[in-house]
């Protein structure tokens, strides 16, 4: 990630799931043009290589930068045509691990986004095949974690998969987010197990690791849970951010995350969006301004979408932060 500029930033004008990954942005732009040219004939496209080559290249160029590869896989899997692209790619390269992984993550995304059932057994077979084809890659194992989480698998089934991810990419951001969901009281764990998990990560992770936002992600989930509970709990939910532990957590993030060079992982700007959102909910718009500067007008759907149209939400919060900065005279 490049050093973030220190100048007045305009409000974000669009959502950027690719964040500041310029090669991925070019790939998505090229794909959009190719897909538009094919119209309704994408599934019967004659030159399938022209469609899939940019996807193949952007994943290949990430090499063994597992953090960057994971980010690119996740973004590519969310485009509506991902499954068709994966099918074309697999028909040309049946022994290609990346083609299998694009199919797997596209299927997982579609199941989560639409609430439709995922064929867990078939998906797990694809994951194991990809893992055999590319032994060093943590992505097949991250996908297996997703499958286990969706089927509420036992800890005995999840643990070896979790260990396999860590052996390949110790601070894999997506794997930790999957495990955070798995150990939550809403799924297969408890509040105590969640705290234990977060403590184990916080103690061991180096500063600025890809998992830097894990505790804040959990804190936001607790805040959202209070809002969803209704009644007096919802009315007093805003106090969540004034609790000593939560306040210290946010203070530390404000002091470190926006600093140039502190967060260098592929999804750093997504984590800064999380921090800006939390500061908005905590009514700390002045503190949010340096975060918005560091975001460089790159907006993500999550978590702004919790409160309505995400782009409108982030733009309004940006305006509030700028006004607070002007009023403070700094």
DRENBA-430080 format. One record per residue (C-alpha): residue in one letter; x, y, z; residue number from 1. Coordinates in steps of 0.1 Angstrom, whole numbers. Each point is the difference from the previous one (the first is absolute). Layout:
 aa    xx    yy    zz   i
  A     X     Y     Z NUM
...
This chain:
 aa    xx    yy    zz   i
  X     0     0     0   1
  X    13    35    -9   2
  X     4    28    25   3
  X   -33    18     4   4
  X    -1    36   -10   5
  X    -7    27    26   6
  X   -23    23   -19   7
  X   -37     8     0   8
  X   -19   -29   -13   9
  X   -32     2   -19  10
  X   -29   -22    11  11
  X     0   -34   -16  12
  X   -19    -1   -32  13
  X    -4   -37    -4  14
  X     5   -33    19  15
  X    34   -16    -7  16
  X     1   -37    11  17
  X    33    -3   -17  18
  X    13    28    23  19
  X    34    14   -12  20
  X    10   -31   -20  21
  X     7    17   -34  22
  X     6   -33   -18  23
  X   -32   -15    13  24
  X   -19    32   -11  25
  X    14    -3   -35  26
  X   -11   -36    -1  27
  X   -35     8    11  28
  X    -3    28   -25  29
  X    12   -23   -28  30
  X   -24   -27    11  31
  X   -29    24     1  32
  X     7    10   -36  33
  X     4   -36   -12  34
  X   -32   -11    18  35
  X   -19    29   -15  36
  X    12    -9   -34  37
  X   -12   -36     4  38
  X   -35    11    12  39
  X   -22   -30     8  40
  X    24   -24   -18  41
  X    26    -1    28  42
  X    -6   -37     6  43
  X     5    -8   -37  44
  X    30    23    -5  45
  X    23   -12   -27  46
  X    32    16    12  47
  X    -1   -12    36  48
  X    37     7     5  49
  X    -5    37    -7  50
  X   -26     1    28  51
  X    19   -19    26  52
  X    36    10    -8  53
  X    -1    33    20  54
  X   -13   -19    30  55
  X    27   -27    -4  56
  X    27    27    -3  57
  X   -11    21    31  58
  X     1   -31    22  59
  X    32   -13   -15  60
  X    17    33     5  61
  X    -7    -1    37  62
  X    23   -31     1  63
  X     4   -10    37  64
  X   -12    32    14  65
  X   -29   -19    17  66
  X   -15    31    15  67
  X    -2    17   -34  68
  X   -12   -32   -18  69
  X   -28    -4    26  70
  X   -12    35    -4  71
  X    -1    -4   -38  72
  X   -18   -33     2  73
  X   -26    14    23  74
  X    -7    30   -22  75
  X    -1   -20   -32  76
  X   -24   -25    15  77
  X   -26    27     6  78
  X    -5    10   -36  79
  X   -33   -14   -13  80
  X    18   -19   -29  81
  X    26   -16    23  82
  X   -14   -35    -3  83
  X    -2     2   -38  84
  X    36    12    -2  85
  X    11   -28    23  86
  X   -18   -25   -22  87
  X    17    13   -31  88
  X    33     0    17  89
  X    -4   -36    14  90
  X   -10   -13   -34  91
  X    33    12   -14  92
  X    21    -7    30  93
  X   -15   -29    20  94
  X    31    -4    22  95
  X     2    37     9  96
  X    -3     7    37  97
  X    -9    37    -5  98
  X   -30    -9   -23  99
  X   -13   -24    27 100
  X     4    27    27 101
  X   -18    26   -20 102
  X   -29   -25    -4 103
  X     1    -8    38 104
  X     0    36    12 105
  X   -27    10   -26 106
  X   -22   -28    13 107
  X     5     9    36 108
  X    -6    37    -7 109
  X   -32    -7   -19 110
  X   -13   -23    28 111
  X     6    27    26 112
  X   -13    29   -21 113
  X   -32   -17   -10 114
  X    -7   -24    29 115
  X     0   -30   -24 116
  X    14   -33    11 117
  X    35    -9    -8 118
  X    10   -36   -10 119
  X    25    -3    28 120
  X    12   -34   -10 121
  X     7    10   -36 122
  X    16    32    10 123
  X    23   -18    25 124
  X    11   -24   -27 125
  X    10    30   -22 126
  X    19    15    30 127
  X    19   -33     6 128
  X     8    -2   -37 129
  X    13    35     0 130
  X    20    -6    31 131
  X    16   -30   -16 132
  X     9    20   -31 133
  X    14    29    19 134
  X    13   -13    34 135
  X    15    34    12 136
  X   -31    20    -7 137
  X   -22     8    31 138
  X   -30     9   -21 139
  X   -15   -35    -4 140
  X     2    -4    38 141
  X   -17    34     6 142
  X   -28   -12   -23 143
  X    -3   -32    21 144
  X    -3    21    31 145
  X   -29    19   -17 146
  X   -17   -33    -8 147
  X     5   -14    35 148
  X   -14    33    14 149
  X   -31    -2   -22 150
  X    -8   -35    11 151
  X     8     6    37 152
  X    26   -27     0 153
  X    16   -13    32 154
  X    31    15    15 155
  X    18   -33    -8 156
  X    -7     5   -37 157
  X     9    37     0 158
  X    33    -1    20 159
  X    22   -18   -25 160
  X   -12    23   -28 161
  X     7    30    21 162
  X    35   -13     8 163
  X     6    -7   -37 164
  X    -8    37    -8 165
  X    23    13    27 166
  X    28   -23   -13 167
  X    -2    17   -34 168
  X    -9    36    10 169
  X     2     7    37 170
  X   -20    32     0 171
  X   -25    -7   -28 172
  X   -27    27     3 173
  X   -29   -19   -15 174
  X     7   -32    20 175
  X     0    20    32 176
  X   -32    17    -9 177
  X   -16   -35    -7 178
  X    12   -13    33 179
  X   -13    31    18 180
  X   -34    -8   -13 181
  X     3   -37     7 182
  X     9     5    37 183
  X   -27    26     6 184
  X   -30    -8    22 185
  X   -23     4   -30 186
  X    18   -29   -17 187
  X    20   -28    16 188
  X    17    17    29 189
  X    -6    24    29 190
  X     9    34    13 191
  X    28   -15    21 192
  X    14   -20   -30 193
  X    -1    32   -21 194
  X    19    20    26 195
  X    26   -29     3 196
  X     4    -1   -38 197
  X     4    38    -3 198
  X    25     1    29 199
  X    21   -27   -16 200
  X     2    19   -33 201
  X     6    34    16 202
  X    28   -12    22 203
  X    19   -17   -28 204
  X    -7    21   -31 205
  X    27    26   -11 206
  X   -11    36    -2 207
  X   -18     8   -32 208
  X    -6   -37    -9 209
  X   -29    -8   -24 210
  X   -20   -10    31 211
  X     3    35    16 212
  X   -37     7    -3 213
  X   -12   -33    14 214
  X    -8    14    35 215
  X   -17    30   -14 216
  X   -21   -22   -23 217
  X   -11   -19    31 218
  X    -8    32    19 219
  X   -22    12   -29 220
  X   -18   -33     0 221
  X    -8     4    37 222
  X   -12    35    -6 223
  X   -23   -12   -29 224
  X   -13   -28    23 225
  X   -10    25    26 226
  X   -19    21   -27 227
  X   -17   -31   -13 228
  X   -12   -10    35 229
  X   -24    29     2 230
  X   -13    16    31 231
  X    22    17    26 232
  X    31   -19   -14 233
  X    -4    16   -34 234
  X    -7    34    16 235
  X    33    -1    19 236
  X    20   -17   -27 237
  X    19    32    -7 238
  X    16    -3    34 239
  X    19   -31   -13 240
  X    27    22   -15 241
  X     5    18    33 242
  X     9   -31    20 243
  X    37    -1    10 244
  X     9   -30   -20 245
  X   -17    12   -32 246
  X    12    36     4 247
  X    36   -12     4 248
  X    -4   -23   -30 249
  X   -12    28   -22 250
  X    26    25    14 251
  X    28   -25    -9 252
  X   -13    -4   -36 253
  X    -4    38    -5 254
  X    36     5    12 255
  X    16   -26   -22 256
  X   -21   -12   -30 257
  X    -1    33   -20 258
  X    38     4     3 259
  X    18    -6   -34 260
  X    15   -34    -2 261
  X   -17   -14    31 262
  X   -26   -21   -18 263
  X    15   -16   -31 264
  X   -23   -30    -6 265
  X   -22    -2   -31 266
  X   -32     8    18 267
  X    14    29    21 268
  X   -24    25   -15 269
  X   -29   -22     9 270
  X    12     0    36 271
  X     2    38    -1 272
  X   -36     1   -12 273
  X    -9   -20    31 274
  X    18    24    22 275
  X   -16    31   -16 276
  X   -34   -16     4 277
  X     6    -8    37 278
  X    12    35     7 279
  X   -33    13   -16 280
  X   -20   -23    22 281
  X    21    12    30 282
  X    -8    36    -9 283
  X    37     8    -5 284
  X     0    17   -34 285
  X    32    21     7 286
  X    19   -32     6 287
  X   -15   -15   -32 288
  X    15    27   -23 289
  X    36   -14     0 290
  X   -15   -34    -7 291
  X   -20    13   -30 292
  X    33    16   -12 293
  X    17   -33     2 294
  X   -29   -17   -18 295
  X     8    21   -31 296
  X   -37     1   -10 297
  X    -2   -38    -2 298
  X   -33   -12    14 299
  X   -12   -35     7 300
  X   -36   -12     4 301
  X     7   -16    34 302
  X    -7    12    26 303
  X   -17    32   -13 304
  X   -28   -21   -15 305
  X   -13    -7    35 306
  X   -16    35     0 307
  X   -13     2   -36 308
  X    16     8   -33 309
  X    37    -5     8 310
  X    13    27   -24 311
  X   -25    26    15 312
  X    10   -10    35 313
  X    37     3    -6 314
  X    -4    33   -18 315
  X   -21    15    28 316
  X    25   -12    27 317
  X    29    15   -21 318
  X   -18    34     0 319
  X    -6    -2    37 320
  X    37    -8     6 321
  X    11    29   -22 322
  X   -22    25    18 323
  X    12   -12    33 324
  X    36     4   -12 325
  X    -7    36   -11 326
  X   -17     8    33 327
  X    30   -13    19 328
  X    23    23   -20 329
  X    25   -29    -6 330
